[in-house]
Amino acid sequence: MTTLARRLAAEGLGTALLLATVTGSGVMGTTLAPGNPGLALLANALATAGMLYVSIVTLGPLSGAHFNPVVTLVARLRGALRTHEALAYIAVQILSACAGVWLAHAMFGLPAIQPGTHARTGAAQWLSESVATFGLLFTILLGGRHRPAALPALVAGYIFAAYWFTASTSFANPAATIARSLTQTFAGIRPADVGGFVVAQVVGAVAAAMAAGWLSSNAPATDSPADEAATA
């Protein structure tokens, strides 16, 4: 069995790489395609989905590849983690997400800390985050139950799609939301808007857990080494 320290190290590495990808690909996209936000978003979505797939495949067997506090919250509610493990996961996810943003800044020669300036607030944005997070957790829970071998591709594919069909571009991750408030790049969010996003994400995650539990209560499951895996 992997020790808690190694599981936390895997969570930290995966979360940091994910946020470095989200932030760095946004910088690269806007640099190579100035004035073309659609192309920048496409680059951002592709890079994020690719990193998610790789990270879930490589780190999933070690930590479950949550990389996301609401995934960890649902795992705790389902009894897959003990409380102290869940709290440790969440703390590492938040710190590592911030480190990933700073790493991206360093790679592109940007100031390490630059409070976000992108306004992302209002009912449409909050609804988008609830929907994005609901879909992510629903994919993880039912995908992990019925098609565990396909879960990395399912999560990556869902996040790529959610970048495009939600008005918020699918943060769907409280740790990522907090970390992205530390950048003024394409991926950023104003610090004042973080709270609304996080509340919406938690609501979406809990709703997904309830819906997935009800739908699968009498359905046969495919054995899986891990019921929960990542997100963006």
KOLVEX-243306 format. One line per 2 residues: their letters; for each residue x, z, y of C-alpha. Coordinates in Angstrom, 2 decimals, always signed. Last residue first. Example, Ala and Ser with C-alpha at 12.3 -4.5 7.8 and 13.67 -1.06 7.14 Angstrom:
sa	+13.67:+7.14:-1.06  +12.30:+7.80:-4.50 $
This chain:
at	-9.09:-13.98:+20.84  -10.07:-12.81:+17.10 $
aa	-8.95:-11.29:+13.88  -9.92:-10.26:+10.40 $
ed	-12.35:-7.95:+8.62  -13.47:-7.85:+5.03 $
ap	-9.99:-7.77:+3.54  -8.88:-8.23:-0.04 $
sd	-12.01:-10.28:-0.76  -14.37:-10.37:-3.71 $
ta	-17.17:-12.86:-3.12  -20.38:-11.08:-2.27 $
pa	-23.85:-11.47:-3.75  -26.70:-11.25:-1.22 $
ns	-29.08:-8.29:-1.11  -27.90:-6.64:+2.13 $
sl	-26.33:-9.86:+3.41  -28.81:-10.67:+6.15 $
wg	-29.29:-7.05:+7.21  -25.59:-6.25:+7.35 $
aa	-24.80:-9.47:+9.18  -27.46:-8.74:+11.79 $
ma	-26.39:-5.13:+12.31  -22.70:-5.98:+12.52 $
aa	-23.47:-8.87:+14.87  -25.50:-6.61:+17.17 $
va	-22.63:-4.11:+17.25  -20.17:-6.85:+18.19 $
gv	-22.39:-8.36:+20.88  -23.02:-5.00:+22.53 $
vq	-19.30:-4.17:+22.42  -18.45:-7.51:+24.02 $
av	-21.02:-7.08:+26.79  -19.63:-3.64:+27.63 $
vf	-16.09:-5.05:+27.68  -17.05:-7.95:+29.94 $
gg	-18.84:-5.75:+32.45  -15.88:-3.38:+32.61 $
vd	-13.28:-6.12:+33.13  -14.84:-7.62:+36.26 $
ap	-13.16:-5.27:+38.75  -9.75:-6.10:+37.23 $
ri	-10.30:-9.76:+38.19  -9.86:-12.14:+35.27 $
ga	-6.93:-14.36:+34.33  -6.46:-17.17:+31.80 $
ft	-5.57:-19.88:+34.34  -2.90:-17.66:+35.91 $
qt	-3.35:-14.65:+38.17  -2.39:-12.27:+35.38 $
ls	-2.85:-8.54:+34.77  -6.64:-8.72:+34.28 $
ra	-5.81:-10.81:+31.20  -4.52:-7.68:+29.49 $
it	-7.80:-5.81:+29.88  -9.82:-8.77:+28.63 $
aa	-7.45:-9.37:+25.71  -7.83:-5.76:+24.62 $
pn	-11.62:-5.96:+25.02  -11.91:-9.13:+22.88 $
af	-14.61:-11.82:+22.99  -12.76:-13.68:+25.82 $
st	-15.02:-16.64:+25.17  -14.65:-19.32:+27.86 $
sa	-16.98:-17.27:+30.13  -19.62:-20.00:+30.39 $
tf	-19.75:-20.28:+26.61  -19.87:-23.57:+24.67 $
wy	-16.28:-24.67:+25.20  -14.07:-21.69:+24.47 $
aa	-16.63:-20.77:+21.81  -15.80:-23.91:+19.82 $
fi	-12.09:-23.12:+19.62  -12.92:-19.50:+18.80 $
yg	-15.20:-20.58:+15.95  -12.63:-22.94:+14.49 $
av	-9.90:-20.31:+14.52  -12.20:-17.74:+12.91 $
la	-13.42:-20.14:+10.23  -9.90:-21.45:+9.54 $
pl	-8.55:-17.95:+8.98  -11.66:-17.00:+6.93 $
aa	-11.53:-19.88:+4.45  -10.08:-17.81:+1.60 $
pr	-12.69:-15.12:+2.24  -15.66:-17.47:+1.79 $
hr	-18.75:-15.32:+1.10  -17.99:-11.83:+2.39 $
gg	-15.16:-12.64:+4.79  -17.18:-15.50:+6.23 $
ll	-20.18:-13.21:+6.58  -18.32:-10.48:+8.43 $
it	-15.78:-12.60:+10.30  -18.25:-15.27:+11.40 $
fl	-20.77:-12.66:+12.54  -17.99:-10.86:+14.39 $
lg	-17.02:-14.03:+16.26  -20.59:-15.13:+16.91 $
ft	-21.59:-11.77:+18.36  -18.45:-11.75:+20.49 $
av	-19.21:-15.15:+22.00  -22.89:-14.32:+22.50 $
se	-22.13:-11.01:+24.20  -19.44:-12.65:+26.31 $
sl	-21.74:-15.47:+27.37  -24.48:-13.01:+28.26 $
wq	-22.02:-11.15:+30.48  -20.90:-14.38:+32.18 $
aa	-24.47:-15.55:+32.77  -25.54:-12.13:+34.07 $
gt	-22.80:-11.87:+36.67  -19.03:-11.58:+36.72 $
ra	-15.88:-13.61:+36.18  -14.02:-13.91:+39.48 $
ht	-10.45:-15.11:+38.88  -8.06:-12.98:+40.97 $
gp	-6.09:-11.15:+38.29  -3.57:-8.48:+39.23 $
qi	-0.02:-9.89:+39.10  +2.40:-7.94:+36.93 $
ap	+5.50:-9.61:+35.47  +6.08:-12.04:+38.33 $
lg	+6.38:-15.57:+36.90  +9.44:-17.24:+35.37 $
fm	+7.47:-19.16:+32.74  +8.83:-17.27:+29.73 $
ah	+8.67:-13.99:+31.65  +5.00:-14.47:+32.54 $
al	+4.21:-15.26:+28.91  +5.99:-12.09:+27.81 $
wv	+4.06:-10.06:+30.39  +0.80:-11.37:+28.96 $
ga	+1.93:-10.51:+25.44  +2.97:-7.01:+26.51 $
ca	-0.53:-6.44:+27.90  -2.01:-7.50:+24.55 $
sl	+0.46:-5.21:+22.80  -0.66:-2.18:+24.76 $
iq	-4.34:-2.90:+24.15  -3.92:-3.71:+20.45 $
va	-1.68:-0.69:+19.85  -4.26:+1.67:+21.34 $
iy	-7.06:+0.04:+19.35  -5.20:+0.24:+16.03 $
al	-4.29:+3.89:+16.62  -7.92:+4.74:+17.38 $
ae	-9.05:+2.94:+14.23  -6.49:+4.73:+12.09 $
ht	-7.48:+8.12:+13.51  -11.14:+7.37:+12.78 $
rl	-10.63:+6.22:+9.20  -10.85:+2.52:+8.46 $
ag	-13.02:+0.31:+6.22  -16.02:+2.62:+6.62 $
rl	-18.39:-0.01:+8.01  -18.46:+1.67:+11.43 $
ra	-14.66:+1.76:+11.38  -14.42:-1.96:+10.58 $
vl	-16.92:-2.61:+13.37  -14.74:-0.73:+15.83 $
tv	-11.61:-2.53:+14.59  -13.24:-5.91:+15.19 $
vp	-14.35:-4.58:+18.58  -10.78:-3.51:+19.38 $
nf	-9.27:-6.96:+18.70  -6.05:-8.06:+16.99 $
ha	-7.93:-7.47:+13.69  -5.37:-9.06:+11.38 $
gs	-6.31:-7.02:+8.28  -3.06:-5.09:+8.70 $
lp	-0.57:-6.46:+6.17  -2.50:-9.14:+4.26 $
gl	-3.85:-10.46:+7.58  -0.39:-10.85:+9.12 $
tv	+0.64:-14.31:+7.90  -2.72:-16.02:+7.42 $
is	-4.40:-14.27:+10.35  -1.46:-15.00:+12.63 $
vy	-1.26:-18.69:+11.75  -4.98:-19.28:+12.26 $
lm	-5.10:-17.30:+15.48  -2.07:-19.14:+16.86 $
ga	-3.73:-22.49:+16.24  -7.04:-21.43:+17.76 $
ta	-5.25:-20.17:+20.87  -3.18:-23.34:+21.24 $
la	-6.21:-25.59:+20.82  -8.34:-23.61:+23.26 $
na	-5.70:-23.47:+25.99  -4.87:-27.17:+25.64 $
ll	-8.56:-28.05:+25.88  -8.98:-25.70:+28.83 $
al	-6.10:-27.39:+30.68  -7.63:-30.79:+29.96 $
gp	-10.94:-29.65:+31.41  -9.26:-27.99:+34.37 $
ng	-7.74:-31.29:+35.56  -6.35:-30.67:+39.05 $
pa	-2.83:-30.26:+37.74  -2.48:-31.45:+34.12 $
lt	+1.06:-30.55:+33.05  +1.27:-27.34:+35.07 $
tg	-2.37:-26.34:+34.49  -1.94:-26.75:+30.74 $
mv	+1.42:-25.02:+30.62  +0.10:-21.97:+32.47 $
gs	-2.98:-21.80:+30.26  -0.82:-22.26:+27.17 $
gt	+1.27:-19.30:+28.29  -1.64:-16.95:+28.86 $
vt	-3.57:-17.54:+25.64  -0.36:-17.93:+23.63 $
al	+1.26:-14.78:+25.01  -2.06:-13.07:+24.33 $
ll	-2.03:-14.11:+20.67  +1.65:-13.32:+20.23 $
at	+1.11:-9.80:+21.56  -1.94:-9.25:+19.34 $
gl	-0.13:-10.44:+16.22  +2.96:-8.36:+16.86 $
ge	+0.98:-5.23:+17.66  -1.31:-5.56:+14.68 $
aa	+1.65:-6.12:+12.35  +3.46:-3.11:+13.82 $
lr	+0.30:-1.05:+13.41  +0.06:-2.03:+9.75 $
ra	+3.72:-1.19:+9.28  +3.25:+2.26:+10.80 $
lt	+0.07:+2.83:+8.77  +1.98:+2.20:+5.56 $
tm	+1.28:-0.90:+3.48  +0.00:+0.00:+0.00 $
